[in-house]
Amino acid sequence: STGTWTNAGSMNVARWLHTASTLTNGSVLVTGGRGSNGFLDSAELYNPGTGTWTTTRNINVVRQYHTASTLANGSILVAGGDNKGGHLNSAELY
């Protein structure tokens, strides 16, 4: 950390109630949340080396208020949250 704030570009999709998880390669995976048209299943990657955002494969279930945890093997576990169907007990791996 430099102790200062610098611009990190713009995500491809405006979102809130999403998660952000650090991958073992240093990239940051952002998943789900809510956008101007409702719940999101989109995901994107931030590359801190280049300062760029790229889309990646969508999550399987639209969700907000979920958790995302980086596992010891480098996978990301996305679990729970809610969507228009109510509270979720589903989980998926990236």
Beta strands, then each sheet from edge to edge (+ up, - down):
strand 1: 19-22
strand 2: 28-31
strand 3: 34-35
strand 4: 38-39
strand 5: 43-47
strand 6: 52-56
strand 7: 67-70
strand 8: 76-79
strand 9: 82-83
strand 10: 86-87
strand 11: 91-93
sheet 1: 1+ 2- 5+ 6-
sheet 2: 3+ 4-
sheet 3: 7+ 8- 11+
sheet 4: 9+ 10-
end
